[in-house]
Amino acid sequence: MFPIGVAASTIWPGPPALSVPAPTLLPAISGCRGPSMLESTLQPYATHYRVERVTLPLTPAPPRAEAARVLPPGSAFTPEALRERLLGAALPSRPWMWAAALGAALLAGVLRFVRLGEVDTLIFDETYYVKDAYSYLVSGYERAWPEDANDSFTSGTPDVLLEGPEYVVHPPVGKWMIAFGMALFGAESSFGWRFSAALTGTLTVLLLALIAGRLFKSPLLGAAAGVLLSVDGHHLVHSRTSLLDVFLAFWVLAAFGALLLDRDDGRRRLARKLGAQPGAFPSTASLRTGPWLLWRPWRLAAAVCLGLAVGTKWSALGFVAVFGVMIVLWDISARRVAGIRYWPAGLAKDGVPAFFTVIPVALATYTATWTGWLLSSDAYGRRWAETNPSAAFGWLPDSIRSLAEYHRSAVTFHNGLSSEHPYEASAWSWLFLGRPTSFFYETPAPESPGCGFESCASAISSVGNPLIWWAALLSLGVALAYWIGRRDWRAGAMLAGIAGGYLPWFAFPDRTMFYFYAVAFEPFLILALTFTLGLVLGRPADTALRRRRGAVIAACFVAAAILVSAFFYPVWTAENIAYSDWRLRIWMPSWI
C-alpha cells in the first residue's frame, strides 16, 4: 500500500483550491500502491476541486517506507540541517561512555598487573627488547651484550654491557617505552621491565571501549568491546610480556581513534562552511566543488600516532596505506551527503591535502624517534657515510645517508628472514588459532608452591580465547556483507583496520612469521565482533520482546567468553597447575 503519510501534490486547472476532507478520500485511496495510482484515483475529484494536498491524520509509515525528506532551498543548507545529515544521531552521554570504558579498563588492569613479575626471568623475545631498552637508558642506542647476559640481567646485575654497538632491525619506539617502565621501577625488577607493556595493554582496552562506544553510539557496546579485549588471552599475554607488538597495537588504535574524531570534526566544519549564510542557497560552483577543509587537528594527531606506530615496527606501514585511502573515501562521502556530487573535488580538496599533511608529519615523527641514534657517535652504522662518499646524494647530511643505509640493510634482513622456528605460523592459520606461540614452559618440582601434584606444568602461551577468535572470524563475513550490501561505513572502517595489519603478510609467503603478530589488528577483530553483537541486540525501533531476546543472547555470549578465559587463564599467566590440567587446555595438537 502507498504510504499515506507522504504528502501528495497534484495540480490541475479548475476552481479555487479546497481542502478535501479525509473521510471523503480515504475509501478511494486506501488501496493505492504508488504515486501514479494515487494520481489516477484523485483524477475524478479534479472536476470539482483543484487538489493541492491530501492531509490524513494517520500514523506515519515506518522509517524504511518514508520517502526521503526534501528541504526547501533556504533551509537545506543551514548548519543545523547539514549537521544532521552529515553526523546522524547524537552521541550518548559522555559520562556514561567514560564510565563504561573505565570499567572495562579496570578489569584489564587487574588481569594485567596482578602477578606481573611472577616469572622473574627473560622469556621468549624479551631477551632482545628488554636488554635493548636498558641499553637505551645507558647510552641512547643499542650496545652489544656478552653471551651469558641473560643470567646476569635476571640476577639483578644488568650492567654488563660491552663497549661495542649491536646491529638491530627494529625501530626504537617500543624499546623506549619499555625503558620508561625500567626507569620508574628499576632494571633489576621483572615488574619494571614489564610495567610499560601492562600499562599500554590497559590503555588499549580503554581506547577500544571509547572507540566502540562512539562508533556504535552505545556505551553498552563500548563496554562489551573493552571486556572482550581485556579477557582475551592473546592480548593479555602481550600485555604481560615486553615484546613490541602490544605497543604497535596501541599506536595503531590511537591513530584510528583520532581519525574517527577527525571524521566528525571534518563534517562539522563542512556543515558550517556550506551553511555560512543561513537562508541562502549555495551557488552551483560551490556545490560542484565544495569548500577547502585544510585545518584538521585530529588528522595531524593521527599522523603523529602513525609515525610512532611505524617507529615501533615497520609492519605499521600497511595501516598507513589503508588508513590513507579510508580517510579520503570518508571525505568524498561527506561531500556527497552534503550535496556535492562531483567526486574529483574530494580528491583534489581532501585527498591531496591529506597526503601532504599526514605523510610529512608521520615521517617527521618517525625520524625523530631515531634521535638517540642520530646524536650518538658509536651506534651501529652511524659513521657509514664518512667511509662511503656518494656523488648522487652527497648533498645530504652524513647522518641522514647513514640512517638510510641502515634502513636498506634492515629491509634486506626482513625480506630474507626465512630461518625455521618451532613456533612459526603461516598467516593463513592466525584467525583459526592454528599455531599459537609458546612464550614460556617449565615443569615445576612437585613441592613447588601451588603444585602439590605428581607432575606439574607452568606455561605462558599466546593462544587467544577460542570463543572470541572463532566468533570474530564469523563476524568478518557479517561486516563484509554490511559494507558491500548496505554501504555501512563502520563495517568498512573495521575491515580497513584488519586489512592494514593482516593482508600485507600474505605478500611474503616464504618469510618466517608468528601468530603473535596478529595482536596488531586484534582490536579491529573485536570491533567486528561487537558490531555483530549490536545487530543481535536489535535496533531501537524493534519491539521490546525482540530487544530483550537480543540482550539475553549478547549477554550470554559475553558471559561465556569470560568463563572460557577463566578456564585458560592459568596457561596465560604461568600458574603452577597439574600437567593433566595443562593438557585439558591443549585443544589442538598444533598448540603444543
Buried (B, 14 or more C-beta within 10 A) or exposed (E): EBEBBBEBEBEBEBEEEEEBEBEEBEEEBEEBEEEEEBBEBBEEBBEEBBBBEBEBEEEEBEEEEEEEEEEEEEEBBBBEBBBEBBBEEEBBEEEBBBEBBBBBBBBBBEBBBEEBBBBEBBBBBBBBBBBBBBBBBEBBBBBBBEEEBBEBBBEEEBEEBEEEBBEBBBBBBBBBBBBBBBBEBEBBBBBBBBBBBBBBBBBBBBBBBBBBBBBBBBBBBBBBBBBBBBBBBBBBBBBBBBBBBBBBBBBBBBBBBBBBBBBBBBBBBBBEBBBEEEEEBBEEEBBBBBBEBEEBEBBBBBBBBBBBBBBBBBBBBBBBEBBBBBBBBBBBBBBBBBBBEBEEBBEBBBBEBBEEBBBEBBBEBBBEBBEBBBEBEEBBBBBBBEEEEEEEEEEBEBBEBBBEBBBEEBEEEEEEBEEEEEBBBBBEBBBBBBBBBBBBBBBBEEEBEEBEBEEBBBBBBBBBBBBBBBBBBEBBEBBBEBBEEEEBBBBBBBBBBBBBBBEBBEEBEEBEBBBBBBBBBBBBBBBBBBBBBBEEBBEEEEEEEEBEBBBEEBBEBBEBBBEBBEBBBBBBBBBBBBBEBBEEBBEEEBBE
